[in-house]
Amino acid sequence: MKFYPLAVLFVILGFAVMSFNPSHKGFKNENSVIHEGLSDFKTRLSQLKSDAYGFSENRITLEDLRKTLKETRNSFKEVEFYVAYHYPEFTKTHLNAAPLFHIEAAGTTSYTLPPEGLQVLDELVFSDEAEENREEIKTITDFLFNSYASFYLSSLKNGLSKGNNKTLPLRIELVRIYSLGVTGFDTPGSLNISEETLHAFSGMKKYIQDDPYFKNYNTEKADRLLSAGIAYLSENTDFETFDRIEFYKKIIQPLYQELGSWDGRTDDLKEFSGWNAGSKDFFSSDFLDPYFYTLLKKDEDNEALRNLGKQIFYDQNVSGNGKMSCATCHLPENAFTDLKSKSPSNVDGKTVLRNSPALYNAVFAKRFFYDLRAFYLEQQAEHVIYNKDEFNTSYDNIIKKINADPEYKKAFRKAFKKENINRENFSKALSSYVASLYSYESDFDKFMRNEKEISNDAKKGFNLFMGKASCATCHFAPNFSGLVPPFFNENESEVLGVTSKPIDHKPLELDADKGRINSPVRKENSWIYENSFKTVTVRNIALTKPYFHNGAFNSLEEVLEFYNEGGGEGLGLKIKNQTLAPDKLNLTQTEIKQIIAFLNSLTDISKAKLK
């Protein structure tokens, strides 16, 4: 983690505290467990603040401070399901932000801000540099205490937000626990996953027992599963040996399904989150809603529209020179990639800027391209259409060509019930086809749904991926991409320090592509995005070599050796803001093979009907 000047924190501190003001009524009628939990967290924060000052003045030991931080984090975990559900932005930005700099828009400008909150403290207090960063610890703790104190006082005055569906916060917490908690994402320093998850379960259990609302349901099974989870977490406390498969199958999934059977009310999150509240399993094809990520609506989609989109996808005549189609760079048999380092341009002897990403599961993203320059699926296609190195044409030219084709007229009439060939309908058709290309029928998905077995190596590889290897702290389950859980409504990009060639080629050089900092999204033109690229899914990765944005790595073994060394910075290159930890992972060759076995189990191109 890169630490930051104290002056910067003090300037932002005033802004952060004043900017949050919850306005919902109803605190007096709220569940007493929530009231008590919020109050306990404030008390713990007060003690943490006192101990941070004591540590900065050498009055208490680092071990004492770590103990207090653990207790404070545990207290937060007991109410996290409620606070993070009703106040997601406040929680994500001020209470428990990832320890990374971020961009925050303000009017027509934006600011590059340092991280704040419990995750930052966990990484710093449990680091080897804690003793040298006493002032930073004190300042960050001050910042956290003041942010929460403002929130707490506003809650007392104005009440807390109350949603219509009381089981949704509990179910989304299960998603948070599995994708962010047991992976170590939320505890980057302490890796205290079992104890914190235990407290999260405890808070959920007390909430269900205390709230009269749940008297309408038979809560016996959920109570039993929560108790079993607490017992399991008490017995399984080692981060590296924690069995995330057993924990999912015995505790998380049955509890997720049981809570989902309680309440049929409208999904409070449907306009905010890509998560499908009606899903019963994290590894089923309906866990995410593809229509959340596109302008196309579910009631507009149909088979005829998808078929029209497929026809457009394979039509070279759509491009300016009539020689390039979408399938030129996205071949279905290769999970819609082209196996080239960089895809060919429409100009002979020239390539486009970057490697061609897979289209399977591409719909599950809020930003598109490696530099995240497109904000929705339709805009992604627009960039290709107008790019002089790709289709080099315009919508007007495309529509003219389509209007002159009797077969297209027939297809549009079938899809839209009328012969309405325009830019909007063209985009809907193409989006319909691309949005249909999601794949949750891999061997691993079926294994997690108890439909088939996989090898022991693949099982061990998954636990390594979710644990020791830290892969899942960027490639979040279950889509295994940078689509951030638990709401799945934003995309991450990462600075990895990708080299121009695999690491056994000397001398090592940083790839020249500067990535996101050069995107046309001017509000994000910040130093933190230099050499930053979108975190894509690793589903179907066995079929999509070569790897990374530059296509410089030809095998999964080469990719994992790069990560094993700590990325570019771990290899000795100077990187301004590498977000990948530069520490060695110390994976053995056996462990690397096991991770690859797991990655191979994620292959599923069953929806591809070859032309």
C-alpha positions in Angstrom: 0.0 0.0 0.0 1.1 3.5 -0.8 0.7 5.9 2.2 -0.2 9.5 1.8 0.5 12.9 3.3 -1.4 13.8 6.5 -2.4 17.2 5.1 -4.3 15.5 2.3 -6.4 13.6 4.8 -7.2 16.6 6.9 -8.5 18.5 3.8 -10.7 15.5 2.7 -11.8 14.8 6.3 -13.9 18.0 6.5 -15.5 17.3 3.1 -16.3 13.6 4.0 -18.0 14.3 7.3 -20.1 17.2 6.0 -21.1 15.4 2.8 -23.1 12.5 4.4 -26.5 13.2 5.8 -29.0 10.3 5.9 -32.5 11.6 5.8 -34.8 8.6 6.4 -37.1 8.4 9.4 -37.8 5.4 11.5 -35.0 4.9 13.9 -37.3 4.5 16.9 -39.0 1.5 15.3 -35.8 -0.1 14.1 -34.6 -3.5 15.3 -32.9 -3.1 18.8 -30.0 -5.3 17.7 -29.2 -2.8 15.0 -29.4 0.1 17.5 -27.2 -1.7 20.0 -24.8 -2.7 17.3 -24.3 0.8 16.0 -23.8 2.1 19.5 -21.3 -0.7 20.3 -19.3 0.1 17.1 -19.1 3.7 18.1 -17.8 2.8 21.5 -15.2 0.5 19.9 -14.1 3.2 17.5 -13.7 5.6 20.4 -11.4 3.0 22.1 -9.5 2.5 18.8 -9.0 6.2 18.5 -7.6 6.4 22.1 -5.3 3.4 21.4 -4.1 4.9 18.1 -3.1 8.0 20.0 -1.5 5.9 22.7 0.4 3.9 20.1 1.7 7.1 18.4 3.0 8.3 21.7 4.5 4.9 22.7 2.1 4.4 25.6 0.7 1.1 24.3 2.2 -1.7 22.3 1.5 -2.7 18.7 -0.1 -5.9 20.0 -2.5 -3.9 22.1 -3.5 -1.8 19.1 -4.0 -4.9 17.0 -6.2 -6.4 19.6 -8.4 -3.3 19.7 -8.6 -3.1 15.9 -9.7 -6.7 15.8 -12.5 -6.0 18.4 -13.5 -2.9 16.5 -13.7 -4.7 13.2 -15.7 -7.6 14.8 -18.2 -5.1 16.1 -18.6 -3.6 12.6 -19.1 -7.1 11.1 -22.1 -7.6 13.4 -24.0 -4.8 11.8 -22.3 -4.7 8.4 -25.2 -6.5 6.7 -27.5 -3.7 7.6 -25.2 -0.6 7.2 -23.6 -1.8 4.0 -27.0 -2.6 2.5 -28.8 0.6 3.3 -25.8 2.9 3.0 -23.6 1.2 0.4 -21.7 4.3 -0.8 -21.0 5.6 2.7 -19.7 2.2 3.8 -17.6 1.6 0.7 -16.1 5.0 0.7 -15.7 6.0 4.4 -16.1 2.9 6.6 -14.5 0.0 4.9 -12.9 1.1 1.6 -10.3 -1.0 -0.2 -6.7 0.3 0.5 -6.4 2.0 -2.8 -6.5 5.5 -4.1 -9.7 6.3 -5.9 -11.5 9.0 -8.0 -14.4 11.0 -6.6 -16.4 13.3 -8.9 -17.5 16.7 -7.7 -19.5 18.6 -10.2 -17.6 18.9 -13.5 -14.3 18.0 -11.8 -12.9 15.1 -9.9 -10.4 14.4 -7.1 -7.9 11.7 -6.5 -8.5 10.6 -2.9 -6.6 8.3 -0.6 -8.5 5.3 0.9 -9.9 5.4 4.4 -11.5 3.1 6.9 -11.2 -0.3 8.5 -9.5 -2.2 5.5 -6.8 0.5 5.3 -6.1 0.2 9.1 -6.1 -3.6 8.9 -3.4 -3.6 6.2 -1.4 -0.9 7.9 -1.6 -2.0 11.6 -0.8 -5.7 10.7 2.0 -4.7 8.4 5.8 -4.9 9.1 5.9 -1.1 8.7 3.3 -0.3 11.5 5.9 1.0 13.9 7.2 3.5 11.3 3.7 4.7 10.4 2.3 5.7 13.8 1.1 9.1 12.6 -0.7 7.7 9.6 -2.5 5.2 11.8 -3.6 7.9 14.2 -4.8 10.1 11.3 -6.7 7.4 9.5 -8.4 6.4 12.8 -9.3 10.0 13.5 -10.8 10.2 10.0 -12.8 7.0 10.5 -14.1 8.0 13.9 -15.3 11.4 12.8 -17.0 10.0 9.6 -18.9 7.4 11.7 -19.7 9.8 14.5 -21.3 12.2 12.0 -23.3 9.3 10.5 -24.3 8.1 14.0 -25.5 11.5 15.1 -27.5 11.9 11.9 -29.1 8.5 12.5 -30.2 9.5 16.0 -31.7 12.7 14.6 -33.2 11.6 11.3 -33.6 7.8 11.6 -32.2 5.0 9.6 -33.1 4.0 6.1 -35.6 1.1 6.0 -36.0 -1.1 3.0 -39.1 -3.2 2.2 -37.3 -6.5 2.2 -35.6 -7.5 5.4 -34.1 -10.7 4.0 -32.2 -9.0 1.2 -29.5 -7.5 3.5 -28.9 -10.9 5.0 -28.6 -12.6 1.6 -26.3 -9.9 0.1 -24.1 -10.3 3.2 -23.6 -14.0 2.4 -22.4 -12.9 -1.1 -20.1 -10.3 0.6 -18.7 -12.9 3.0 -17.9 -15.4 0.3 -16.6 -13.1 -2.4 -14.8 -10.5 -0.1 -14.6 -12.0 3.4 -13.1 -15.5 3.1 -10.8 -14.5 0.3 -8.9 -12.0 2.6 -9.9 -9.0 0.5 -11.5 -7.4 3.5 -8.6 -8.3 5.8 -5.5 -7.7 3.7 -3.2 -7.4 6.8 -4.6 -9.7 9.5 -6.3 -12.3 7.2 -8.6 -12.8 10.2 -11.3 -14.3 8.0 -12.9 -16.9 10.3 -13.3 -14.6 13.4 -14.8 -11.8 11.4 -17.2 -14.1 9.5 -18.2 -15.6 12.8 -19.2 -12.2 14.1 -21.1 -11.5 10.9 -23.1 -14.7 11.3 -23.6 -13.8 15.0 -25.1 -10.4 14.1 -27.3 -11.9 11.4 -28.6 -14.5 13.9 -29.4 -12.0 16.6 -31.2 -9.8 14.0 -33.4 -12.6 12.9 -34.2 -13.6 16.5 -34.9 -10.0 17.6 -37.0 -8.6 14.8 -40.8 -9.3 15.0 -40.9 -9.4 11.2 -39.3 -12.8 11.1 -41.9 -14.3 13.3 -43.9 -14.8 10.1 -41.4 -17.4 9.0 -40.1 -20.7 10.2 -36.6 -19.6 11.0 -35.4 -22.9 12.5 -33.4 -24.1 9.5 -31.7 -20.7 9.1 -30.9 -20.6 12.8 -29.4 -24.1 12.7 -27.3 -23.2 9.6 -26.0 -20.0 11.3 -25.1 -22.0 14.4 -23.4 -24.6 12.3 -21.5 -21.8 10.5 -20.4 -20.3 13.8 -19.2 -23.7 15.0 -17.3 -24.3 11.7 -15.6 -20.9 11.8 -14.6 -21.5 15.4 -12.9 -24.7 14.4 -11.4 -23.7 11.1 -9.3 -20.6 11.7 -6.3 -20.9 9.5 -6.4 -18.8 6.3 -4.5 -21.1 4.0 -6.2 -24.4 5.0 -9.7 -23.0 5.2 -11.9 -25.1 2.9 -13.9 -22.6 0.9 -15.7 -25.4 -1.0 -16.9 -27.2 2.1 -17.9 -23.9 3.7 -19.9 -22.9 0.6 -21.7 -26.3 0.2 -22.5 -26.9 3.9 -23.2 -23.4 5.1 -23.3 -20.5 2.6 -25.4 -22.0 -0.3 -28.1 -23.7 1.9 -28.5 -20.6 4.0 -28.6 -18.4 0.9 -31.3 -20.6 -0.6 -33.3 -20.8 2.7 -33.3 -17.0 3.2 -34.4 -16.6 -0.4 -37.5 -18.7 0.3 -38.8 -16.4 3.0 -39.7 -13.2 1.2 -41.3 -12.6 -2.2 -41.4 -8.9 -2.0 -40.0 -6.6 -4.7 -36.2 -6.6 -5.0 -35.1 -3.3 -3.5 -31.8 -3.5 -5.4 -33.0 -4.1 -9.0 -32.1 -0.6 -10.2 -28.8 -0.5 -8.3 -27.3 -4.0 -8.5 -26.7 -6.6 -11.2 -27.2 -9.4 -8.6 -30.4 -11.4 -9.2 -32.2 -11.7 -5.8 -34.2 -14.6 -7.2 -31.1 -16.8 -7.7 -30.6 -19.9 -5.4 -27.0 -20.6 -6.1 -23.9 -18.4 -6.7 -22.8 -20.7 -9.5 -26.0 -20.8 -11.5 -26.6 -19.0 -14.8 -29.2 -16.6 -13.2 -27.0 -15.3 -10.4 -26.4 -12.1 -12.4 -28.9 -10.3 -14.5 -27.5 -9.6 -18.0 -30.1 -6.9 -18.7 -28.7 -4.8 -15.8 -25.6 -4.3 -17.9 -27.1 -3.3 -21.3 -29.6 -0.7 -22.6 -31.6 -3.7 -23.9 -34.5 -4.6 -21.6 -35.6 -8.2 -20.9 -39.1 -7.7 -22.3 -37.6 -6.4 -25.6 -35.4 -9.5 -26.0 -36.4 -12.6 -28.0 -35.0 -15.4 -30.1 -35.5 -13.5 -33.4 -33.6 -10.5 -32.0 -30.7 -12.7 -31.0 -30.6 -14.4 -34.4 -30.6 -11.0 -36.0 -27.7 -10.0 -33.8 -25.8 -13.1 -34.6 -26.3 -12.4 -38.3 -24.8 -8.9 -37.8 -22.0 -10.3 -35.7 -20.7 -12.5 -38.6 -21.4 -10.1 -41.4 -18.2 -8.6 -42.9 -20.2 -6.2 -45.0 -20.9 -4.2 -41.9 -17.4 -2.9 -41.9 -16.2 -0.1 -44.0 -14.1 -2.2 -46.4 -16.4 -5.2 -46.3 -13.6 -7.4 -45.0 -14.0 -7.4 -41.2 -16.8 -8.7 -38.9 -17.0 -9.0 -35.2 -16.0 -12.6 -35.6 -12.7 -11.6 -37.2 -11.4 -10.9 -33.8 -13.9 -13.0 -31.7 -13.9 -16.6 -32.8 -16.6 -18.7 -31.1 -14.5 -21.9 -30.8 -11.9 -19.9 -28.8 -14.4 -18.4 -26.4 -14.7 -15.5 -28.9 -11.0 -14.5 -29.0 -8.6 -14.9 -31.9 -5.5 -16.4 -30.3 -3.4 -13.5 -31.5 -1.2 -11.2 -29.3 -3.0 -8.2 -30.9 -5.9 -8.5 -33.2 -5.4 -7.6 -36.9 -6.4 -4.1 -38.1 -8.3 -3.5 -41.4 -5.0 -2.1 -42.7 -2.8 -4.9 -44.0 0.3 -5.5 -41.8 -1.1 -3.5 -38.8 -2.8 -4.5 -35.6 -5.1 -2.9 -33.2 -3.8 -1.5 -29.9 -4.5 -4.5 -27.6 -5.3 -8.2 -27.3 -8.8 -9.3 -28.1 -10.8 -10.1 -24.9 -13.2 -13.0 -24.7 -16.9 -12.2 -25.2 -18.2 -15.0 -23.0 -19.6 -13.3 -19.9 -18.4 -9.9 -21.3 -21.9 -8.6 -20.7 -21.4 -8.8 -16.9 -19.5 -5.5 -16.7 -20.3 -1.8 -16.1 -17.3 -0.7 -18.1 -15.9 -2.0 -21.3 -12.4 -2.2 -23.0 -9.2 -2.7 -21.2 -9.1 1.0 -20.4 -12.8 1.1 -19.4 -13.6 3.9 -21.8 -17.1 2.6 -22.7 -19.9 2.7 -20.1 -22.3 0.2 -21.6 -22.3 -2.7 -24.1 -23.8 -0.6 -26.9 -21.1 2.0 -26.5 -18.5 -0.7 -26.8 -19.8 -1.6 -30.3 -19.8 2.1 -31.2 -16.1 2.4 -30.5 -15.4 -0.5 -32.9 -17.6 0.9 -35.6 -16.0 4.3 -35.7 -12.4 3.1 -35.1 -10.3 3.7 -38.2 -8.2 0.6 -37.4 -11.3 -1.6 -37.1 -14.7 -1.2 -38.9 -13.8 2.4 -40.0 -17.4 3.3 -40.8 -20.5 4.9 -39.3 -24.0 3.9 -38.3 -25.4 5.8 -41.3 -23.3 3.7 -43.7 -24.3 0.5 -41.9 -28.0 1.3 -42.0 -27.8 2.1 -45.7 -26.2 -1.3 -46.4 -28.8 -3.1 -44.3 -31.7 -1.3 -45.9 -30.5 -2.5 -49.3 -30.5 -6.1 -48.2 -33.9 -8.0 -48.5 -32.8 -10.7 -46.0 -32.0 -8.1 -43.4 -35.3 -6.4 -43.9 -37.0 -9.7 -43.3 -35.0 -10.4 -40.2 -35.7 -6.9 -38.8 -39.4 -7.3 -39.5 -39.4 -10.6 -37.6 -37.5 -9.2 -34.6 -39.3 -5.9 -34.2 -42.7 -6.8 -35.8 -42.1 -4.1 -38.3 -39.4 -3.0 -40.8 -37.8 -0.4 -38.6 -34.1 -0.4 -39.5 -32.3 2.2 -37.5 -29.3 2.7 -35.2 -31.2 1.9 -32.0 -32.6 -1.4 -33.3 -29.3 -2.4 -34.8 -27.6 -1.9 -31.4 -30.4 -3.8 -29.7 -29.9 -6.8 -32.0 -26.1 -6.9 -31.6 -26.5 -6.5 -27.8 -29.0 -9.3 -27.6 -26.6 -11.7 -29.2 -23.5 -10.7 -27.1 -25.6 -10.6 -23.9 -26.7 -14.2 -24.5 -23.0 -15.4 -24.4 -22.7 -16.1 -20.7 -21.5 -19.4 -19.4 -22.1 -21.0 -16.0 -22.2 -24.6 -17.1 -18.5 -25.4 -16.6 -17.4 -28.5 -14.7 -16.6 -26.3 -11.8 -20.1 -24.7 -11.7 -21.7 -28.1 -11.9 -19.4 -29.3 -9.1 -20.4 -26.4 -6.8 -24.1 -27.2 -7.6 -23.4 -30.9 -6.7 -24.1 -32.1 -10.2 -20.7 -33.7 -11.0 -17.2 -34.3 -9.5 -13.9 -32.6 -10.5 -10.3 -33.6 -9.8 -8.7 -33.1 -6.4 -6.2 -30.9 -8.1 -8.9 -28.6 -9.3 -10.5 -28.5 -5.8 -7.1 -27.6 -4.2 -6.5 -25.1 -7.0 -9.8 -23.3 -6.2 -8.9 -23.0 -2.5 -5.5 -21.6 -3.6 -7.2 -19.2 -6.0 -9.5 -18.0 -3.2 -6.8 -18.0 -0.5 -3.0 -18.2 -0.6 -2.6 -17.0 -4.2 -4.9 -14.0 -3.7 -6.4 -14.3 -7.2 -9.9 -13.8 -5.9 -9.2 -10.5 -4.4 -9.2 -9.1 -7.9 -11.0 -11.8 -9.9 -14.1 -11.9 -7.6 -16.3 -15.0 -7.4 -18.5 -16.1 -8.9 -17.8 -14.4 -12.3 -14.1 -14.4 -11.5 -13.6 -10.9 -12.9 -13.2 -7.4 -11.6 -16.9 -6.8 -11.4 -17.1 -5.8 -7.7 -19.3 -7.8 -5.3 -21.7 -7.8 -3.6 -23.7 -5.4 -5.8 -21.8 -6.1 -9.0 -22.4 -2.6 -10.3 -18.8 -1.3 -10.9 -15.6 -2.5 -12.5 -12.1 -2.5 -11.2 -8.9 -1.9 -13.1 -5.5 -2.9 -11.7 -1.9 -1.8 -12.0 0.0 -5.1 -12.3 3.3 -3.9 -13.9 2.8 -6.2 -16.9 6.0 -6.7 -18.7 6.5 -6.5 -22.5 7.6 -10.2 -22.5 7.3 -13.2 -20.2 9.6 -12.9 -17.1 12.2 -15.3 -18.4 13.1 -12.9 -21.2 15.8 -10.5 -20.0 16.2 -7.7 -19.6 12.7 -7.1 -18.2 10.8 -4.0 -19.4 7.5 -2.6 -18.5 5.0 -2.7 -21.3 4.8 0.7 -23.0 1.0 0.9 -23.1 -0.1 3.3 -20.4 -3.7 2.0 -20.2 -6.5 3.7 -18.5 -4.7 7.1 -18.0 -4.9 7.6 -21.7 -8.6 6.8 -22.1 -11.0 9.6 -23.3 -12.8 9.6 -19.9 -11.2 12.9 -18.8 -12.5 12.8 -15.3 -10.4 9.7 -14.7 -7.2 11.2 -16.1 -5.3 10.6 -12.8 -1.8 9.3 -12.0 -3.4 6.3 -10.2 -4.6 4.9 -13.6 -1.2 4.9 -15.3 -0.5 1.3 -16.5 -4.0 0.3 -15.2 -6.1 -2.2 -17.1 -9.5 -3.8 -16.6 -9.6 -7.0 -14.7 -11.3 -9.5 -17.1 -12.9 -12.8 -16.2 -10.8 -16.0 -16.0 -13.7 -18.1 -17.1 -12.7 -20.0 -20.3 -9.2 -18.8 -19.8 -7.9 -22.2 -21.0 -9.1 -21.2 -24.5 -8.1 -17.5 -24.6 -4.3 -17.3 -24.8 -2.2 -15.3 -25.2 -2.8 -13.3 -22.0 -2.9 -9.8 -20.6 -3.8 -6.7 -22.6 -0.6 -6.9 -24.7 -0.9 -10.7 -25.4 2.7 -11.1 -24.4 2.2 -14.2 -22.2 1.6 -17.5 -24.0 0.7 -19.9 -21.2 -1.0 -19.9 -17.9 2.3 -21.1 -16.4 4.0 -17.8 -17.5 1.1 -15.8 -16.1 1.2 -17.5 -12.7 5.0 -17.1 -12.5 4.5 -13.4 -13.1 2.0 -13.2 -10.2 4.1 -15.4 -8.0 7.0 -12.9 -8.3 4.7 -10.0 -7.2 4.1 -8.5 -10.6 6.4 -5.8 -12.1 7.3 -4.2 -8.8 8.1 -7.6 -7.3 10.4 -8.2 -10.2 12.3 -5.0 -9.5 10.6 -2.6 -12.0 9.7 0.9 -10.8 5.9 1.2 -10.8 4.2 4.4 -9.7 1.1 2.8 -8.2 1.1 -1.0 -8.5 -2.2 -2.2 -6.9 -1.0 -5.8 -7.0 0.9 -6.5 -3.8 4.6 -6.8 -4.8 5.2 -9.6 -2.2 6.2 -13.0 -3.4 3.3 -15.5 -3.2 5.7 -18.4 -2.6 3.6 -20.8 -4.7 5.2 -24.1 -5.4 5.2 -25.7 -8.9 2.6 -28.2 -7.6 0.4 -25.4 -6.4 0.7 -23.6 -9.7 -0.4 -26.8 -11.5 -3.4 -27.1 -9.1 -4.5 -23.5 -9.8 -4.3 -24.2 -13.5 -6.4 -27.4 -13.0 -9.0 -25.2 -11.4 -8.8 -22.6 -14.2 -9.2 -25.4 -16.8 -12.4 -26.5 -15.0 -14.0 -23.1 -15.7 -14.3 -23.9 -19.5 -17.8 -23.7 -20.9 -18.6 -22.6 -24.5 -21.8 -24.6 -24.7 -23.7 -21.5 -26.0 -21.5 -21.1 -29.0 -23.2 -22.5 -32.1 -20.4 -22.5 -34.6 -21.2 -20.8 -37.9 
